[in-house]
């Protein structure tokens, strides 16, 4: 909560902590994951956030050099 004063009037702003979650899933499940995140994260208040869906072309596990969908 942040309190301030503007032109002689006090105001209070409730600030949400910012959280960034990155999740890589198979194409088939991507929409289900988006639906689940939106359903559980929505408060109906400003600042609920956004979900971005981006393609991932490839992946590689560094420890054992597994690549492709097996690395996910």
HTML snippet that shows the backbone in 3Dmol.js (N, CA, C, O; Angstrom):
<script src="https://3Dmol.org/build/3Dmol-min.js"></script>
<div id="view" style="width:600px;height:400px;position:relative"></div>
<script>
const pdb = `
ATOM      1  N   UNK A   1       0.847  -1.154   0.000  1.00  0.00           N
ATOM      2  CA  UNK A   1       0.000   0.000   0.000  1.00  0.00           C
ATOM      3  C   UNK A   1       0.903   1.231   0.000  1.00  0.00           C
ATOM      4  O   UNK A   1       1.864   1.312   0.766  1.00  0.00           O
ATOM      5  N   UNK A   2       0.587   2.166  -0.852  1.00  0.00           N
ATOM      6  CA  UNK A   2       1.357   3.403  -0.944  1.00  0.00           C
ATOM      7  C   UNK A   2       0.431   4.575  -0.661  1.00  0.00           C
ATOM      8  O   UNK A   2      -0.655   4.682  -1.232  1.00  0.00           O
ATOM      9  N   UNK A   3       0.877   5.449   0.228  1.00  0.00           N
ATOM     10  CA  UNK A   3       0.095   6.635   0.539  1.00  0.00           C
ATOM     11  C   UNK A   3       0.812   7.847  -0.025  1.00  0.00           C
ATOM     12  O   UNK A   3       2.042   7.907  -0.025  1.00  0.00           O
ATOM     13  N   UNK A   4       0.050   8.797  -0.498  1.00  0.00           N
ATOM     14  CA  UNK A   4       0.635  10.001  -1.051  1.00  0.00           C
ATOM     15  C   UNK A   4      -0.310  11.171  -0.901  1.00  0.00           C
ATOM     16  O   UNK A   4      -1.399  11.053  -0.340  1.00  0.00           O
ATOM     17  N   UNK A   5       0.135  12.301  -1.416  1.00  0.00           N
ATOM     18  CA  UNK A   5      -0.682  13.491  -1.355  1.00  0.00           C
ATOM     19  C   UNK A   5      -0.572  14.205  -2.696  1.00  0.00           C
ATOM     20  O   UNK A   5       0.523  14.362  -3.238  1.00  0.00           O
ATOM     21  N   UNK A   6      -1.702  14.631  -3.221  1.00  0.00           N
ATOM     22  CA  UNK A   6      -1.755  15.330  -4.505  1.00  0.00           C
ATOM     23  C   UNK A   6      -2.700  16.504  -4.367  1.00  0.00           C
ATOM     24  O   UNK A   6      -3.888  16.331  -4.093  1.00  0.00           O
ATOM     25  N   UNK A   7      -2.173  17.684  -4.555  1.00  0.00           N
ATOM     26  CA  UNK A   7      -2.956  18.916  -4.463  1.00  0.00           C
ATOM     27  C   UNK A   7      -3.751  19.000  -3.156  1.00  0.00           C
ATOM     28  O   UNK A   7      -4.924  19.372  -3.144  1.00  0.00           O
ATOM     29  N   UNK A   8      -3.092  18.651  -2.085  1.00  0.00           N
ATOM     30  CA  UNK A   8      -3.708  18.770  -0.779  1.00  0.00           C
ATOM     31  C   UNK A   8      -4.593  17.616  -0.364  1.00  0.00           C
ATOM     32  O   UNK A   8      -5.062  17.577   0.773  1.00  0.00           O
ATOM     33  N   UNK A   9      -4.832  16.669  -1.266  1.00  0.00           N
ATOM     34  CA  UNK A   9      -5.684  15.520  -0.963  1.00  0.00           C
ATOM     35  C   UNK A   9      -4.816  14.274  -0.782  1.00  0.00           C
ATOM     36  O   UNK A   9      -3.912  14.013  -1.576  1.00  0.00           O
ATOM     37  N   UNK A  10      -5.102  13.510   0.274  1.00  0.00           N
ATOM     38  CA  UNK A  10      -4.397  12.250   0.472  1.00  0.00           C
ATOM     39  C   UNK A  10      -5.039  11.155  -0.378  1.00  0.00           C
ATOM     40  O   UNK A  10      -6.252  11.141  -0.589  1.00  0.00           O
ATOM     41  N   UNK A  11      -4.216  10.256  -0.852  1.00  0.00           N
ATOM     42  CA  UNK A  11      -4.729   9.110  -1.600  1.00  0.00           C
ATOM     43  C   UNK A  11      -3.920   7.878  -1.221  1.00  0.00           C
ATOM     44  O   UNK A  11      -2.787   7.980  -0.752  1.00  0.00           O
ATOM     45  N   UNK A  12      -4.518   6.723  -1.430  1.00  0.00           N
ATOM     46  CA  UNK A  12      -3.875   5.442  -1.152  1.00  0.00           C
ATOM     47  C   UNK A  12      -3.960   4.574  -2.399  1.00  0.00           C
ATOM     48  O   UNK A  12      -5.010   4.485  -3.035  1.00  0.00           O
ATOM     49  N   UNK A  13      -2.853   3.938  -2.740  1.00  0.00           N
ATOM     50  CA  UNK A  13      -2.801   3.048  -3.890  1.00  0.00           C
ATOM     51  C   UNK A  13      -2.355   1.679  -3.399  1.00  0.00           C
ATOM     52  O   UNK A  13      -1.311   1.555  -2.760  1.00  0.00           O
ATOM     53  N   UNK A  14      -3.136   0.661  -3.694  1.00  0.00           N
ATOM     54  CA  UNK A  14      -2.743  -0.705  -3.371  1.00  0.00           C
ATOM     55  C   UNK A  14      -1.974  -1.267  -4.553  1.00  0.00           C
ATOM     56  O   UNK A  14      -2.519  -1.397  -5.649  1.00  0.00           O
ATOM     57  N   UNK A  15      -0.718  -1.597  -4.334  1.00  0.00           N
ATOM     58  CA  UNK A  15       0.126  -2.121  -5.409  1.00  0.00           C
ATOM     59  C   UNK A  15       0.248  -3.635  -5.260  1.00  0.00           C
ATOM     60  O   UNK A  15       0.411  -4.147  -4.153  1.00  0.00           O
ATOM     61  N   UNK A  16       0.169  -4.345  -6.384  1.00  0.00           N
ATOM     62  CA  UNK A  16       0.352  -5.788  -6.393  1.00  0.00           C
ATOM     63  C   UNK A  16       1.822  -6.091  -6.633  1.00  0.00           C
ATOM     64  O   UNK A  16       2.494  -5.379  -7.379  1.00  0.00           O
ATOM     65  N   UNK A  17       2.320  -7.145  -6.002  1.00  0.00           N
ATOM     66  CA  UNK A  17       3.668  -7.577  -6.304  1.00  0.00           C
ATOM     67  C   UNK A  17       3.675  -8.164  -7.702  1.00  0.00           C
ATOM     68  O   UNK A  17       2.736  -8.849  -8.109  1.00  0.00           O
ATOM     69  N   UNK A  18       4.747  -7.886  -8.433  1.00  0.00           N
ATOM     70  CA  UNK A  18       4.849  -8.426  -9.783  1.00  0.00           C
ATOM     71  C   UNK A  18       5.462  -9.818  -9.728  1.00  0.00           C
ATOM     72  O   UNK A  18       6.438 -10.061  -9.018  1.00  0.00           O
ATOM     73  N   UNK A  19       4.867 -10.721 -10.490  1.00  0.00           N
ATOM     74  CA  UNK A  19       5.354 -12.082 -10.573  1.00  0.00           C
ATOM     75  C   UNK A  19       5.429 -12.459 -12.038  1.00  0.00           C
ATOM     76  O   UNK A  19       4.493 -12.209 -12.796  1.00  0.00           O
ATOM     77  N   UNK A  20       6.531 -13.056 -12.437  1.00  0.00           N
ATOM     78  CA  UNK A  20       6.659 -13.524 -13.812  1.00  0.00           C
ATOM     79  C   UNK A  20       6.804 -15.040 -13.769  1.00  0.00           C
ATOM     80  O   UNK A  20       7.690 -15.576 -13.103  1.00  0.00           O
ATOM     81  N   UNK A  21       5.917 -15.722 -14.490  1.00  0.00           N
ATOM     82  CA  UNK A  21       5.947 -17.173 -14.559  1.00  0.00           C
ATOM     83  C   UNK A  21       6.152 -17.553 -16.015  1.00  0.00           C
ATOM     84  O   UNK A  21       5.416 -17.099 -16.891  1.00  0.00           O
ATOM     85  N   UNK A  22       7.146 -18.380 -16.273  1.00  0.00           N
ATOM     86  CA  UNK A  22       7.366 -18.885 -17.627  1.00  0.00           C
ATOM     87  C   UNK A  22       7.098 -20.381 -17.622  1.00  0.00           C
ATOM     88  O   UNK A  22       7.577 -21.109 -16.752  1.00  0.00           O
ATOM     89  N   UNK A  23       6.333 -20.824 -18.596  1.00  0.00           N
ATOM     90  CA  UNK A  23       5.921 -22.214 -18.652  1.00  0.00           C
ATOM     91  C   UNK A  23       5.980 -22.678 -20.100  1.00  0.00           C
ATOM     92  O   UNK A  23       5.426 -22.019 -20.981  1.00  0.00           O
ATOM     93  N   UNK A  24       6.639 -23.795 -20.358  1.00  0.00           N
ATOM     94  CA  UNK A  24       6.703 -24.356 -21.709  1.00  0.00           C
ATOM     95  C   UNK A  24       5.928 -25.665 -21.693  1.00  0.00           C
ATOM     96  O   UNK A  24       6.207 -26.556 -20.890  1.00  0.00           O
ATOM     97  N   UNK A  25       4.946 -25.773 -22.594  1.00  0.00           N
ATOM     98  CA  UNK A  25       4.116 -26.975 -22.680  1.00  0.00           C
ATOM     99  C   UNK A  25       3.977 -27.379 -24.140  1.00  0.00           C
ATOM    100  O   UNK A  25       4.320 -26.620 -25.046  1.00  0.00           O
ATOM    101  N   UNK A  26       3.471 -28.581 -24.349  1.00  0.00           N
ATOM    102  CA  UNK A  26       3.212 -29.061 -25.706  1.00  0.00           C
ATOM    103  C   UNK A  26       2.098 -28.231 -26.332  1.00  0.00           C
ATOM    104  O   UNK A  26       1.239 -27.705 -25.624  1.00  0.00           O
ATOM    105  N   UNK A  27       2.111 -28.112 -27.652  1.00  0.00           N
ATOM    106  CA  UNK A  27       1.118 -27.308 -28.361  1.00  0.00           C
ATOM    107  C   UNK A  27      -0.316 -27.729 -28.042  1.00  0.00           C
ATOM    108  O   UNK A  27      -1.200 -26.878 -27.944  1.00  0.00           O
ATOM    109  N   UNK A  28      -0.549 -28.998 -27.884  1.00  0.00           N
ATOM    110  CA  UNK A  28      -1.901 -29.489 -27.652  1.00  0.00           C
ATOM    111  C   UNK A  28      -2.456 -28.959 -26.332  1.00  0.00           C
ATOM    112  O   UNK A  28      -3.645 -28.652 -26.248  1.00  0.00           O
ATOM    113  N   UNK A  29      -1.622 -28.847 -25.304  1.00  0.00           N
ATOM    114  CA  UNK A  29      -2.089 -28.440 -23.984  1.00  0.00           C
ATOM    115  C   UNK A  29      -2.007 -26.935 -23.753  1.00  0.00           C
ATOM    116  O   UNK A  29      -2.457 -26.457 -22.711  1.00  0.00           O
ATOM    117  N   UNK A  30      -1.454 -26.184 -24.677  1.00  0.00           N
ATOM    118  CA  UNK A  30      -1.193 -24.756 -24.445  1.00  0.00           C
ATOM    119  C   UNK A  30      -2.467 -23.988 -24.084  1.00  0.00           C
ATOM    120  O   UNK A  30      -2.449 -23.215 -23.127  1.00  0.00           O
ATOM    121  N   UNK A  31      -3.551 -24.168 -24.803  1.00  0.00           N
ATOM    122  CA  UNK A  31      -4.784 -23.434 -24.513  1.00  0.00           C
ATOM    123  C   UNK A  31      -5.373 -23.845 -23.173  1.00  0.00           C
ATOM    124  O   UNK A  31      -5.931 -23.012 -22.459  1.00  0.00           O
ATOM    125  N   UNK A  32      -5.252 -25.134 -22.821  1.00  0.00           N
ATOM    126  CA  UNK A  32      -5.740 -25.590 -21.514  1.00  0.00           C
ATOM    127  C   UNK A  32      -4.950 -24.925 -20.387  1.00  0.00           C
ATOM    128  O   UNK A  32      -5.518 -24.549 -19.362  1.00  0.00           O
ATOM    129  N   UNK A  33      -3.653 -24.783 -20.581  1.00  0.00           N
ATOM    130  CA  UNK A  33      -2.812 -24.131 -19.573  1.00  0.00           C
ATOM    131  C   UNK A  33      -3.186 -22.660 -19.448  1.00  0.00           C
ATOM    132  O   UNK A  33      -3.291 -22.144 -18.335  1.00  0.00           O
ATOM    133  N   UNK A  34      -3.388 -21.978 -20.570  1.00  0.00           N
ATOM    134  CA  UNK A  34      -3.792 -20.568 -20.543  1.00  0.00           C
ATOM    135  C   UNK A  34      -5.122 -20.422 -19.825  1.00  0.00           C
ATOM    136  O   UNK A  34      -5.275 -19.537 -18.983  1.00  0.00           O
ATOM    137  N   UNK A  35      -6.085 -21.275 -20.146  1.00  0.00           N
ATOM    138  CA  UNK A  35      -7.396 -21.212 -19.485  1.00  0.00           C
ATOM    139  C   UNK A  35      -7.273 -21.398 -17.976  1.00  0.00           C
ATOM    140  O   UNK A  35      -7.929 -20.692 -17.210  1.00  0.00           O
ATOM    141  N   UNK A  36      -6.440 -22.341 -17.545  1.00  0.00           N
ATOM    142  CA  UNK A  36      -6.272 -22.604 -16.114  1.00  0.00           C
ATOM    143  C   UNK A  36      -5.620 -21.419 -15.405  1.00  0.00           C
ATOM    144  O   UNK A  36      -6.028 -21.060 -14.301  1.00  0.00           O
ATOM    145  N   UNK A  37      -4.614 -20.811 -16.026  1.00  0.00           N
ATOM    146  CA  UNK A  37      -3.944 -19.660 -15.422  1.00  0.00           C
ATOM    147  C   UNK A  37      -4.911 -18.495 -15.293  1.00  0.00           C
ATOM    148  O   UNK A  37      -4.990 -17.867 -14.237  1.00  0.00           O
ATOM    149  N   UNK A  38      -5.652 -18.199 -16.364  1.00  0.00           N
ATOM    150  CA  UNK A  38      -6.585 -17.072 -16.344  1.00  0.00           C
ATOM    151  C   UNK A  38      -7.673 -17.299 -15.295  1.00  0.00           C
ATOM    152  O   UNK A  38      -8.035 -16.381 -14.559  1.00  0.00           O
ATOM    153  N   UNK A  39      -8.187 -18.518 -15.230  1.00  0.00           N
ATOM    154  CA  UNK A  39      -9.257 -18.825 -14.271  1.00  0.00           C
ATOM    155  C   UNK A  39      -8.785 -18.647 -12.831  1.00  0.00           C
ATOM    156  O   UNK A  39      -9.516 -18.082 -12.017  1.00  0.00           O
ATOM    157  N   UNK A  40      -7.587 -19.110 -12.498  1.00  0.00           N
ATOM    158  CA  UNK A  40      -7.108 -19.070 -11.116  1.00  0.00           C
ATOM    159  C   UNK A  40      -6.495 -17.729 -10.722  1.00  0.00           C
ATOM    160  O   UNK A  40      -6.501 -17.372  -9.544  1.00  0.00           O
ATOM    161  N   UNK A  41      -5.960 -16.975 -11.703  1.00  0.00           N
ATOM    162  CA  UNK A  41      -5.253 -15.732 -11.371  1.00  0.00           C
ATOM    163  C   UNK A  41      -6.152 -14.508 -11.388  1.00  0.00           C
ATOM    164  O   UNK A  41      -5.776 -13.464 -10.854  1.00  0.00           O
ATOM    165  N   UNK A  42      -7.318 -14.609 -11.981  1.00  0.00           N
ATOM    166  CA  UNK A  42      -8.194 -13.446 -12.131  1.00  0.00           C
ATOM    167  C   UNK A  42      -8.795 -13.029 -10.793  1.00  0.00           C
ATOM    168  O   UNK A  42      -9.366 -13.840 -10.065  1.00  0.00           O
ATOM    169  N   UNK A  43      -8.649 -11.729 -10.489  1.00  0.00           N
ATOM    170  CA  UNK A  43      -9.281 -11.171  -9.297  1.00  0.00           C
ATOM    171  C   UNK A  43     -10.377 -10.193  -9.681  1.00  0.00           C
ATOM    172  O   UNK A  43     -11.195  -9.814  -8.842  1.00  0.00           O
ATOM    173  N   UNK A  44     -10.401  -9.779 -10.949  1.00  0.00           N
ATOM    174  CA  UNK A  44     -11.363  -8.789 -11.396  1.00  0.00           C
ATOM    175  C   UNK A  44     -10.914  -7.365 -11.129  1.00  0.00           C
ATOM    176  O   UNK A  44     -11.643  -6.417 -11.423  1.00  0.00           O
ATOM    177  N   UNK A  45      -9.722  -7.208 -10.577  1.00  0.00           N
ATOM    178  CA  UNK A  45      -9.185  -5.890 -10.260  1.00  0.00           C
ATOM    179  C   UNK A  45      -8.127  -5.499 -11.297  1.00  0.00           C
ATOM    180  O   UNK A  45      -7.541  -6.370 -11.940  1.00  0.00           O
ATOM    181  N   UNK A  46      -7.883  -4.206 -11.459  1.00  0.00           N
ATOM    182  CA  UNK A  46      -6.794  -3.780 -12.338  1.00  0.00           C
ATOM    183  C   UNK A  46      -5.475  -4.367 -11.849  1.00  0.00           C
ATOM    184  O   UNK A  46      -5.228  -4.462 -10.646  1.00  0.00           O
ATOM    185  N   UNK A  47      -4.642  -4.755 -12.793  1.00  0.00           N
ATOM    186  CA  UNK A  47      -3.338  -5.309 -12.440  1.00  0.00           C
ATOM    187  C   UNK A  47      -3.296  -6.815 -12.396  1.00  0.00           C
ATOM    188  O   UNK A  47      -2.303  -7.393 -11.955  1.00  0.00           O
ATOM    189  N   UNK A  48      -4.371  -7.475 -12.853  1.00  0.00           N
ATOM    190  CA  UNK A  48      -4.374  -8.940 -12.868  1.00  0.00           C
ATOM    191  C   UNK A  48      -3.263  -9.500 -13.754  1.00  0.00           C
ATOM    192  O   UNK A  48      -2.772 -10.600 -13.502  1.00  0.00           O
ATOM    193  N   UNK A  49      -2.869  -8.775 -14.767  1.00  0.00           N
ATOM    194  CA  UNK A  49      -1.762  -9.221 -15.606  1.00  0.00           C
ATOM    195  C   UNK A  49      -2.207  -9.718 -16.958  1.00  0.00           C
ATOM    196  O   UNK A  49      -3.349  -9.529 -17.378  1.00  0.00           O
ATOM    197  N   UNK A  50      -1.272 -10.360 -17.624  1.00  0.00           N
ATOM    198  CA  UNK A  50      -1.494 -10.856 -18.979  1.00  0.00           C
ATOM    199  C   UNK A  50      -0.838 -12.219 -19.130  1.00  0.00           C
ATOM    200  O   UNK A  50       0.072 -12.571 -18.380  1.00  0.00           O
ATOM    201  N   UNK A  51      -1.308 -12.976 -20.105  1.00  0.00           N
ATOM    202  CA  UNK A  51      -0.682 -14.237 -20.477  1.00  0.00           C
ATOM    203  C   UNK A  51      -0.264 -14.105 -21.930  1.00  0.00           C
ATOM    204  O   UNK A  51      -1.090 -13.819 -22.797  1.00  0.00           O
ATOM    205  N   UNK A  52       1.007 -14.311 -22.193  1.00  0.00           N
ATOM    206  CA  UNK A  52       1.520 -14.270 -23.554  1.00  0.00           C
ATOM    207  C   UNK A  52       1.789 -15.693 -24.007  1.00  0.00           C
ATOM    208  O   UNK A  52       2.360 -16.485 -23.258  1.00  0.00           O
ATOM    209  N   UNK A  53       1.385 -16.027 -25.230  1.00  0.00           N
ATOM    210  CA  UNK A  53       1.636 -17.345 -25.797  1.00  0.00           C
ATOM    211  C   UNK A  53       2.589 -17.162 -26.960  1.00  0.00           C
ATOM    212  O   UNK A  53       2.298 -16.433 -27.909  1.00  0.00           O
ATOM    213  N   UNK A  54       3.733 -17.829 -26.880  1.00  0.00           N
ATOM    214  CA  UNK A  54       4.760 -17.708 -27.916  1.00  0.00           C
ATOM    215  C   UNK A  54       5.226 -19.099 -28.333  1.00  0.00           C
ATOM    216  O   UNK A  54       5.261 -20.018 -27.515  1.00  0.00           O
ATOM    217  N   UNK A  55       5.577 -19.246 -29.581  1.00  0.00           N
ATOM    218  CA  UNK A  55       6.101 -20.548 -30.011  1.00  0.00           C
ATOM    219  C   UNK A  55       7.529 -20.751 -29.509  1.00  0.00           C
ATOM    220  O   UNK A  55       8.314 -19.805 -29.444  1.00  0.00           O
ATOM    221  N   UNK A  56       7.850 -21.975 -29.161  1.00  0.00           N
ATOM    222  CA  UNK A  56       9.215 -22.352 -28.792  1.00  0.00           C
ATOM    223  C   UNK A  56       9.699 -23.287 -29.884  1.00  0.00           C
ATOM    224  O   UNK A  56       9.125 -24.356 -30.086  1.00  0.00           O
ATOM    225  N   UNK A  57      10.742 -22.896 -30.582  1.00  0.00           N
ATOM    226  CA  UNK A  57      11.209 -23.687 -31.717  1.00  0.00           C
ATOM    227  C   UNK A  57      11.977 -24.933 -31.311  1.00  0.00           C
ATOM    228  O   UNK A  57      11.900 -25.960 -31.984  1.00  0.00           O
ATOM    229  N   UNK A  58      12.710 -24.848 -30.227  1.00  0.00           N
ATOM    230  CA  UNK A  58      13.526 -25.982 -29.819  1.00  0.00           C
ATOM    231  C   UNK A  58      13.883 -25.823 -28.355  1.00  0.00           C
ATOM    232  O   UNK A  58      13.746 -24.738 -27.790  1.00  0.00           O
ATOM    233  N   UNK A  59      14.340 -26.899 -27.741  1.00  0.00           N
ATOM    234  CA  UNK A  59      14.805 -26.866 -26.359  1.00  0.00           C
ATOM    235  C   UNK A  59      15.986 -27.814 -26.221  1.00  0.00           C
ATOM    236  O   UNK A  59      16.104 -28.775 -26.981  1.00  0.00           O
ATOM    237  N   UNK A  60      16.855 -27.553 -25.262  1.00  0.00           N
ATOM    238  CA  UNK A  60      18.001 -28.427 -25.002  1.00  0.00           C
ATOM    239  C   UNK A  60      18.263 -28.459 -23.507  1.00  0.00           C
ATOM    240  O   UNK A  60      18.337 -27.417 -22.856  1.00  0.00           O
ATOM    241  N   UNK A  61      18.406 -29.677 -22.960  1.00  0.00           N
ATOM    242  CA  UNK A  61      18.815 -29.816 -21.569  1.00  0.00           C
ATOM    243  C   UNK A  61      20.330 -29.731 -21.535  1.00  0.00           C
ATOM    244  O   UNK A  61      21.015 -30.457 -22.255  1.00  0.00           O
ATOM    245  N   UNK A  62      20.841 -28.862 -20.717  1.00  0.00           N
ATOM    246  CA  UNK A  62      22.283 -28.637 -20.689  1.00  0.00           C
ATOM    247  C   UNK A  62      23.019 -29.823 -20.083  1.00  0.00           C
ATOM    248  O   UNK A  62      24.074 -30.218 -20.580  1.00  0.00           O
ATOM    249  N   UNK A  63      22.473 -30.395 -19.015  1.00  0.00           N
ATOM    250  CA  UNK A  63      23.178 -31.463 -18.290  1.00  0.00           C
ATOM    251  C   UNK A  63      23.486 -32.674 -19.158  1.00  0.00           C
ATOM    252  O   UNK A  63      24.601 -33.196 -19.114  1.00  0.00           O
ATOM    253  N   UNK A  64      22.512 -33.131 -19.950  1.00  0.00           N
ATOM    254  CA  UNK A  64      22.720 -34.348 -20.718  1.00  0.00           C
ATOM    255  C   UNK A  64      22.510 -34.187 -22.221  1.00  0.00           C
ATOM    256  O   UNK A  64      22.461 -35.183 -22.943  1.00  0.00           O
ATOM    257  N   UNK A  65      22.386 -32.976 -22.696  1.00  0.00           N
ATOM    258  CA  UNK A  65      22.258 -32.655 -24.115  1.00  0.00           C
ATOM    259  C   UNK A  65      21.065 -33.326 -24.799  1.00  0.00           C
ATOM    260  O   UNK A  65      21.133 -33.662 -25.981  1.00  0.00           O
ATOM    261  N   UNK A  66      19.971 -33.521 -24.052  1.00  0.00           N
ATOM    262  CA  UNK A  66      18.736 -34.022 -24.650  1.00  0.00           C
ATOM    263  C   UNK A  66      18.096 -32.827 -25.354  1.00  0.00           C
ATOM    264  O   UNK A  66      18.083 -31.721 -24.813  1.00  0.00           O
ATOM    265  N   UNK A  67      17.566 -33.044 -26.557  1.00  0.00           N
ATOM    266  CA  UNK A  67      17.006 -31.947 -27.334  1.00  0.00           C
ATOM    267  C   UNK A  67      15.598 -32.261 -27.801  1.00  0.00           C
ATOM    268  O   UNK A  67      15.164 -33.413 -27.792  1.00  0.00           O
ATOM    269  N   UNK A  68      14.894 -31.215 -28.207  1.00  0.00           N
ATOM    270  CA  UNK A  68      13.553 -31.361 -28.747  1.00  0.00           C
ATOM    271  C   UNK A  68      12.522 -31.519 -27.648  1.00  0.00           C
ATOM    272  O   UNK A  68      12.705 -31.034 -26.532  1.00  0.00           O
ATOM    273  N   UNK A  69      11.416 -32.217 -27.983  1.00  0.00           N
ATOM    274  CA  UNK A  69      10.327 -32.361 -27.010  1.00  0.00           C
ATOM    275  C   UNK A  69      10.733 -33.183 -25.797  1.00  0.00           C
ATOM    276  O   UNK A  69      10.139 -33.022 -24.730  1.00  0.00           O
ATOM    277  N   UNK A  70      11.715 -34.050 -25.922  1.00  0.00           N
ATOM    278  CA  UNK A  70      12.186 -34.826 -24.766  1.00  0.00           C
ATOM    279  C   UNK A  70      12.846 -33.941 -23.709  1.00  0.00           C
ATOM    280  O   UNK A  70      12.886 -34.296 -22.531  1.00  0.00           O
ATOM    281  N   UNK A  71      13.357 -32.800 -24.133  1.00  0.00           N
ATOM    282  CA  UNK A  71      14.017 -31.879 -23.199  1.00  0.00           C
ATOM    283  C   UNK A  71      13.000 -31.117 -22.361  1.00  0.00           C
ATOM    284  O   UNK A  71      13.330 -30.609 -21.289  1.00  0.00           O
ATOM    285  N   UNK A  72      11.773 -31.037 -22.845  1.00  0.00           N
ATOM    286  CA  UNK A  72      10.746 -30.314 -22.101  1.00  0.00           C
ATOM    287  C   UNK A  72      10.171 -31.226 -21.076  1.00  0.00           C
ATOM    288  O   UNK A  72       9.280 -30.828 -20.325  1.00  0.00           O
TER     289      UNK A  72
END
`;
const viewer = $3Dmol.createViewer("view");
viewer.addModel(pdb, "pdb");
viewer.setStyle({}, {cartoon: {color: "spectrum"}});
viewer.zoomTo();
viewer.render();
</script>
